[in-house]
Amino acid sequence: MTESTTDPNRGTPGRPQQTDTEQVLCSVNVDGNLLIGPAGKPLIDFLEQHRIDLPHVCYLPSLGPIETCDTCWVEVDGELQRGCALTLKDGMSVRIDSEAARDARHEGADRIVARHELYCSVCENNNGDCEVHNVVERMEIPYQRYPYKEKPYELDDSHPFYQYDPDQCILCGRCVEACQNIQVTGTLSIDWERDDPRVLWDGGEVANESSCVSCGHCVTVCPCNALMEKTMVGQAGPLTALPESVKRPAIDLVKRVEPTVGFQPIFALSEVDAAWRESEIKRTKTVCTYCGVGCAFEMWTRDRTILKVQPVEEAPVNGISTCVKGKFGWDFVNAEDRLTTPLIRDNGEFRPASWEEAYALIARRFLEIKEAHGPDALSFVASSKCTNEESYLVQKLARAVIGTNNVDNCSRYCQSPATQGLWRTVGYGGDEGSIEDLEGAELLVIVGSNTAESHPVIATRLKQAQKHRGQRHIVADLRRHEMVERADEHIHPRPGTDLVWISAMIKYILDQGLEDRAFLDEKVNGLDEYLDSLAPFTLEYAEAETGIAADRLADLARQIADAGSVCAIWAMGVTQHVNGSDVSTALANLMLVTGNSGRPNTGCYPMRGHNNVQGTSDFGAMPGRFPGYEFVADDQVRARYEAGWGVTLPKEKGYNNHTMVQAMHDRKIRAMYVLAEEMALVDANARHVQEGFDQLDFMVVQEIFFTRTCEQADVVLPGAPSVEKEGTYVNTERRFQRLYEVMPPLTGCKADWRILTELAQALGADWDYQNPSEIMDEAASLAPMFAGVSYDRLEGFDSLQWPVRADGADTPHLYLDGYPFEDGKARLYPLDFHAPSEPVNEEYDLHVNNGRLLETFHEGNLTHRSRGLRSQVPGNFVEVSPQLAEARGIKTGSLVKLISRHGEISVHVLVTDRVAGNEVYVPENATDNEHAINMLASNHADKDSHTPAFKEISARLEVVQVEGPAPLPADNFRFWTATPQSGVLTERKWQRQDYVQPPAAARNPEKF
Amino acid sequence: MAKAIHYEVPAPAMPDEAREELDKLLRNLHERGVLRLLNDLLGAFPEVSGILMRGINNEDSRNAIQNLSLLAMGLGRIPPERFATVTRALTEALDAMEENAGDRAPGGPGVTGTYRLLHDDDLWRGLGPLLEGIRRFGARLGEPEEKPAARRHDLE
């Protein structure tokens, strides 16, 4: 048995943590040639850098050594070893060309083709990157030495997104490794003890009846066609569409000829086929259009058909990772109900119109309203789904063309309080460091963030850190979601009381002398005043307010103070309260008091919700700030923009998204332009918002589907989704990434930046942008924060984290050199506690929590158009605790009404212990008034940022019908129990009686 | 005052995929010069077809077509594994010939050498099949000439 560098009792870490500064060079002898490389570097990666081919199938840098494929044998000091498990050591002597090593590698390859039928020309994976094909061909394996034998299992196509073909599976274990140690869900395994080993899902043979979260890692890393996206099946090549009745006999014919002619002519044919496909398949880098993580990947298309999403290791945020939406949720792009023509309201109905007519009408009405009521009678809403360039144009349209600062975006509904909290304390309204800092922290404090469902790919990185490097997680949340299940410490405070327990912990830390005194003295202002403000926050007071025992809080405070590096993560569970800005501030205060800022692996990390909600604010779609967060009231700044744009600009701060609604009711706002936001349903107290729209004289909505907001419009303009245009996004860690046009806009639609440009021209402006890069160049020339941002510097998978200096130097960590205040010091910010709005009382006795689901995004206008996603979550529902269900005589499937002080919805019940007592949970998973959670929300908002208090809803429950259909299908992943293990457990394969180490001939090569 | 009104987005006209494929094919044929070649060919069809027919319809071409067909049919009657043995043997024989061709002439074997050759079992094992093959080959050459198809018919 060869020595392995992996410990079978723990998982193999994915990405190497070693940095360049830690590298020590060493010399290695490879086949008589002396090479120099960094000690500890994986041998295969090192050889690849030197263009030395050591065949391998199961090894992937992101996964580390798995040691299953037996194709990478080398001789080290006369002993055969698997090359994938070796790392560079000084003086190491490696023989790749020895006869023993070559024989062993060939034996490994022979075994692989004994369990994988090579029918490349009709295989969906014959696209030049099939690793089984490439290795067998490069090794010049002449023919099928061991006969191929089918396995006693059927192809499993039960899963909505992918299929598993045991007959093609080489049992390399990549999928298992990815599931267990990259995604860290722990669904997949290989039962090495079976007579015929195979991949299993929670120990069973049906993929869809499992805890699989459909992240797609397994399919992405599969080196052949064993795991295949269903969108590829029959679509990939010119011959793959052949019916099985033709394909199978054709394969059989070739297989009869193959023993005579060997693999060579077969491979020649497959090469021709792959080249043939190359002319058809387009691979375009794009950035995901769902959450704020910023996953980048290649999208494979043939004309408008999306074949698959293929993540790549060089993607700076996600590497090989995706979630179910990013990997599989793109059906909406080619949905049949895409808007394809401008629509004009005419005599109580919409009629199709030309672009010219639509532009002319908008220009006429906007100018009439401006003339009659002034420029501040118009308002503009930019989109967090759209690009930075488009956000820049929206705010420029509002400010420079119309003359109003009434412009905002949906960060008002989510993370404006976080931004406020960071502005108050550390200076920049963005995450302090990078996702790598989160991974590197010793301890994470996660508050009100269902990271595993709302920011799934960041969650995978955090789960990896926890599993492989012992990172600890303290999670505060009302609901028992996955991060809570995995937490080292979980607290469940009473709703709306986060400020109290956080402040009490800070007071305890300071009272006990546990603070980082040196850091406070050197880098932080305002300690004395802050100390005074903490007086009420004793542990006893906190216990009474939050329900968390005083000694538990003291213990947690000590853990935070004692940890070497801590990051705070929070999301909507913190911000969507009347004191959202204050709780965000409190978390920043906690990090400052404990010295967890201004150095790697520390700081504050609010999780941005939408793909470009960070960038939309960054590029000035805010009522009081220009791009780069400079104030519109600042005369110097305004003068710069006036010179750049050649106009006079307004200096008064405008209405924000939330205050716009009341201004509509008050008839102060008469016209509105909404770019790609479902404002009618995603703002709080949705009925009130819709009634506000009723008051408008004129409304324009630019969208890709006819949404509830479109119903209110006078003109609807058909825009384009992300894959039909170029541009840039900024993710939650302030990272710019470029997206390329995957396909041209659907006939009749236009890229949103082009629509905005043409509309500005109709309004008399001299805009002449021909490409989004020109817009970015203009923004970079005006906003110092983005001075060095250019498309050239964002080529391919390159990225930049703001601020970006003119020379292109970016800022992965914001405060290593101090804070952006006059004296370079951070500030502690005193706070008071304000009780939450809409308290539970006798009439409204349930607290209604709400948020996202993994399978749907926001209200669902995009994800509901994916048949696969919809099959997992067919409709909206309410999660009810077993205690509450019993008390009300309801069960899973019951239809109930939830009635708040502001509205009501009807939903089916899901009884689950994810919620407790009288707390219920309703997902944001609805595109109509009957089911949308925000029909229940109030007009209360965060006192400092005006973010609606979405999380402060109380309601009563009325039973409509006890019997009813379960809201989630039985195969939904939530109903299954994962089977986590340390990894592929390859040693069990080696322990089989019938395993012999190559080069000895295998006894049952077709089996494993 | 803009009250909400609903609008059903009409289903898009189904894209004419066949037309799109045809357009693409036409474009590719044009860009690769195939259309021009075919057009030229069609334009000159009477002349070209006459030349082609004259070229094909002569004794040599007819023989070539028939002989190629015979070769293909002959190959079809040989089981691949047998043919593989023959091609391997042939390759080895050629290799051996090539190796020996470079050697200096060893001179005649002489009486003793000839005697030794007569008792070399390996040599006779090698020559045996060859001589038997030559014998049958000679016998078949002696048979009257006939069309292979007819012969196949007779055998049936």
Boltz contact constraints between the chains, C-beta under 6 A:
constraints:
  - contact:
      token1: [A, 260]
      token2: [B, 80]
      max_distance: 6.0
  - contact:
      token1: [A, 336]
      token2: [B, 11]
      max_distance: 6.0
  - contact:
      token1: [A, 336]
      token2: [B, 12]
      max_distance: 6.0
  - contact:
      token1: [A, 337]
      token2: [B, 9]
      max_distance: 6.0
  - contact:
      token1: [A, 350]
      token2: [B, 7]
      max_distance: 6.0
  - contact:
      token1: [A, 694]
      token2: [B, 1]
      max_distance: 6.0
  - contact:
      token1: [A, 694]
      token2: [B, 3]
      max_distance: 6.0
  - contact:
      token1: [A, 696]
      token2: [B, 2]
      max_distance: 6.0
  - contact:
      token1: [A, 699]
      token2: [B, 2]
      max_distance: 6.0
  - contact:
      token1: [A, 706]
      token2: [B, 7]
      max_distance: 6.0
  - contact:
      token1: [A, 706]
      token2: [B, 9]
      max_distance: 6.0
  - contact:
      token1: [A, 711]
      token2: [B, 4]
      max_distance: 6.0
  - contact:
      token1: [A, 711]
      token2: [B, 5]
      max_distance: 6.0
  - contact:
      token1: [A, 711]
      token2: [B, 6]
      max_distance: 6.0
  - contact:
      token1: [A, 712]
      token2: [B, 2]
      max_distance: 6.0
  - contact:
      token1: [A, 712]
      token2: [B, 4]
      max_distance: 6.0
  - contact:
      token1: [A, 714]
      token2: [B, 2]
      max_distance: 6.0
